[in-house]
Amino acid sequence: MPTPYNLQVSHNCTTCTHRDNFCAMSPQSVKMLEQVKFTAMYPKGSLLFVEGEPARGVFVLCSGKVKLTTSSSEGRTLILRIAGAGDLLGASAVFLQKSYEMSVETIEPCQINFIRSEEFMAWIQNDREAMMSVARQLSGDYYAAQREIRSFGLAQTTTEKLARLVLDWCDQGGEKTASGMRLKVLLTHEEIAQMIGTTRETVTRLLTSLRSKKVIEVKGSTVNVMKMDALEAMVTV
């Protein structure tokens, strides 16, 4: 298990008011979660688990964001998705008693619950609601994966892939303002390239082009999408 920078985290799941995704359970089930989990804080850049490592348990994000990646034998990395608060990670590997199928790294400071494999399986086998919550999470992950394959696998150009990615960010976490849709983007150009299967140089060039056309405005980690219709016109799938 990775080393957190503060093991003395005070957080009780039963009093948490932000119960999203996997954590959206009844008070009774959340009470059981509280009994089996270990909570810790992790700084940006922490590896929760690595692709190919034997599954030792599941992780539940309380706050922050992580990136899920897979790598080829040549060292090429692909970011599968970005996970946020309430997401359950590592469950499929624990269910199948196999190695983790991906690596997970924090992209900002995160508070995370860890549950050992044996305790996780014993809990959900005796708690129908917890089992259903796991099923919803895994089904949601499958649905999202199918959508990603369709959106990015069928896209004809890298420009289209980038436009689809930005539109997805707008749908998932954009904030409407008088000047457009405001986004907080914590990824580097290299990481964006890893999400759409291209090079950092290509991402930099495409973003520069979108800025020059006043489609987007970038200030630090804040991206303001000023012309949604222009992005939508780039997408054909």
C-alpha positions in Angstrom: 0.0 0.0 0.0 1.4 3.5 -0.8 2.6 5.7 2.0 0.2 8.5 2.9 1.6 11.7 4.2 -0.8 11.8 7.1 -2.2 8.6 8.7 -4.0 10.5 11.4 -7.0 11.5 9.3 -10.2 12.2 11.1 -13.1 11.2 8.9 -16.3 9.3 9.7 -18.3 8.0 6.8 -21.5 8.1 8.8 -21.3 11.9 9.1 -20.1 12.6 5.6 -22.5 14.7 3.6 -21.0 14.0 0.2 -22.2 10.5 -0.7 -21.8 10.1 -4.4 -21.6 7.0 -6.7 -20.5 4.0 -4.7 -21.0 5.8 -1.3 -24.7 6.6 -2.1 -26.0 3.9 0.4 -28.3 3.7 3.4 -27.0 4.8 6.8 -26.8 1.1 7.8 -24.6 0.2 4.9 -22.4 3.3 5.4 -22.0 2.3 9.0 -20.6 -1.1 7.9 -18.3 0.7 5.5 -17.0 2.8 8.4 -16.1 -0.4 10.3 -14.0 -2.0 7.5 -12.2 0.9 5.9 -8.9 2.7 6.6 -8.8 6.4 5.7 -5.7 8.3 4.7 -4.6 11.4 2.8 -2.3 11.1 -0.3 -0.4 13.9 -2.0 -0.4 14.5 -5.7 1.6 11.9 -7.6 0.9 9.0 -5.2 0.4 5.6 -6.8 -2.5 3.7 -5.2 -1.8 0.5 -7.1 0.1 -0.6 -10.2 -1.0 -2.6 -13.3 0.0 -6.2 -12.8 0.2 -6.0 -9.0 -1.8 -8.7 -7.1 -5.1 -7.1 -5.9 -5.0 -6.6 -2.2 -8.1 -4.5 -1.7 -10.4 -1.7 -3.1 -10.1 2.0 -2.8 -12.9 4.6 -2.4 -12.2 8.2 -3.3 -13.6 10.6 -0.7 -12.2 13.7 -2.3 -9.7 14.6 -5.1 -9.1 13.1 -8.5 -7.0 10.2 -9.8 -6.0 9.0 -13.3 -6.4 5.4 -14.4 -3.7 4.3 -16.8 -2.5 1.3 -18.8 0.9 0.9 -20.5 2.3 -1.1 -23.4 5.4 -3.2 -23.3 7.1 -0.3 -25.2 6.3 2.1 -22.4 3.5 3.9 -24.1 0.9 5.1 -21.6 -2.9 5.6 -22.2 -5.1 7.4 -19.6 -8.3 5.4 -19.5 -10.3 7.9 -17.5 -10.2 10.3 -14.6 -12.0 9.2 -11.4 -13.4 11.5 -8.7 -15.2 11.5 -5.3 -17.3 8.5 -4.6 -15.7 6.2 -7.2 -14.7 2.7 -6.3 -11.4 1.4 -7.7 -9.9 -2.1 -8.0 -13.2 -3.9 -7.4 -13.1 -6.0 -10.6 -9.6 -7.3 -9.8 -10.7 -8.2 -6.3 -13.9 -10.0 -7.5 -11.9 -12.0 -10.0 -9.0 -12.6 -7.7 -6.6 -11.3 -10.3 -4.0 -8.6 -10.6 -5.0 -5.0 -11.0 -5.7 -4.3 -14.7 -4.5 -0.7 -14.5 -2.5 1.7 -12.5 -4.0 4.5 -10.4 -2.2 7.8 -9.5 -3.5 10.9 -7.7 -3.5 14.1 -9.8 -4.3 16.2 -6.8 -4.3 15.7 -3.0 -6.9 13.0 -2.2 -8.6 11.5 0.8 -9.1 7.8 0.2 -10.6 4.8 2.0 -9.0 1.5 1.6 -10.7 -1.9 2.3 -8.8 -5.2 2.3 -10.0 -7.8 -0.1 -11.2 -10.3 2.5 -13.2 -7.7 4.5 -14.6 -6.1 1.3 -15.9 -9.5 0.0 -17.3 -10.5 3.4 -19.1 -7.1 3.7 -20.8 -7.1 0.3 -21.8 -10.8 0.6 -23.8 -9.9 3.7 -25.1 -6.5 2.6 -27.4 -6.5 -0.4 -27.4 -2.8 -0.7 -23.6 -2.6 -0.7 -23.5 -5.4 -3.4 -26.0 -3.4 -5.5 -23.8 -0.3 -5.1 -20.8 -2.2 -6.4 -22.9 -3.5 -9.3 -24.0 0.0 -10.2 -20.4 1.2 -10.1 -19.1 -1.6 -12.3 -22.0 -1.2 -14.7 -21.3 2.5 -14.9 -17.6 1.9 -15.6 -18.6 -0.5 -18.4 -21.0 2.0 -19.9 -18.5 4.8 -19.8 -15.8 2.5 -21.4 -18.2 1.7 -24.2 -18.9 5.4 -24.7 -15.2 6.2 -24.8 -14.5 3.5 -27.3 -17.3 4.8 -29.6 -16.4 8.5 -29.2 -12.6 8.2 -29.6 -12.3 4.9 -31.5 -14.6 6.1 -34.3 -13.3 9.7 -34.4 -11.6 10.3 -37.7 -9.1 13.0 -36.6 -7.2 14.0 -33.5 -9.0 17.4 -33.6 -12.3 15.6 -33.3 -11.0 13.5 -30.4 -9.8 16.6 -28.5 -13.1 18.4 -29.2 -15.0 15.4 -27.8 -12.8 15.3 -24.7 -13.4 19.0 -24.0 -17.2 18.6 -24.6 -17.3 15.6 -22.2 -15.5 17.8 -19.5 -18.1 20.4 -20.1 -20.9 17.9 -19.5 -19.3 16.4 -16.4 -18.0 19.4 -14.5 -18.4 22.6 -16.5 -19.6 25.8 -14.8 -21.8 28.1 -16.9 -20.7 31.7 -16.8 -21.6 34.8 -18.8 -18.6 34.3 -21.1 -18.9 30.5 -21.6 -18.3 27.2 -19.9 -15.6 27.3 -17.3 -13.5 24.2 -16.6 -10.8 23.3 -14.1 -8.2 21.2 -16.0 -5.5 19.6 -13.8 -3.9 17.6 -16.6 -0.7 18.5 -18.5 -0.6 18.5 -22.3 1.2 15.2 -22.1 -1.6 13.7 -20.0 -4.2 15.0 -22.4 -2.3 13.4 -25.2 -2.4 10.1 -23.3 -6.1 10.4 -23.1 -6.7 10.7 -26.8 -3.7 8.6 -28.1 -1.6 11.3 -29.6 1.6 13.3 -28.9 2.1 16.3 -26.5 3.2 18.4 -29.4 0.0 17.7 -31.3 -2.1 18.6 -28.2 -0.2 21.9 -27.8 -0.7 22.8 -31.5 -4.4 22.0 -31.4 -5.0 24.0 -28.2 -3.1 26.9 -29.6 -5.3 26.8 -32.7 -8.5 26.7 -30.6 -7.2 29.7 -28.6 -6.3 31.7 -31.7 -9.9 31.1 -33.1 -11.3 32.3 -29.7 -13.0 28.9 -29.2 -11.3 28.5 -25.8 -9.4 30.8 -23.4 -6.8 29.3 -21.1 -5.6 30.9 -17.8 -3.4 28.6 -15.8 -5.5 25.5 -15.0 -8.8 27.2 -15.9 -10.2 26.7 -19.4 -13.1 28.8 -20.6 -15.0 27.4 -23.6 -16.5 30.4 -25.4 -17.8 28.8 -28.5 -19.5 25.5 -27.7 -21.0 25.3 -31.2 -17.6 25.5 -32.8 -16.5 22.4 -30.7 -19.7 20.6 -31.5 -19.2 21.2 -35.2 -15.9 19.3 -35.0 -17.6 16.1 -33.7 -19.1 13.7 -36.1 -19.7 10.6 -34.0 
